[in-house]
Amino acid sequence: YFSKDTVVTGLKYGSRIIFSTAPVRVNPPANPGEFDYAGYLANKVIYH
């Protein structure tokens, strides 16, 4: 999450972002019928 008053507006394709922690993999749904957030992100072509 980036607040709107940061330098986010200056980001463009190819920009590098340095994080203070490692990304954590999103767990698959644990219950039948539960929202599949990992699948949702994959549909948006967001992986790590």
Summary of the structure (lengths in Angstrom):
residues: 48
radius of gyration: 14.4
end to end distance: 15.8
largest distance: 41.2
contacts: 50
relative contact order: 0.13
helix: 23%
strand: 0%
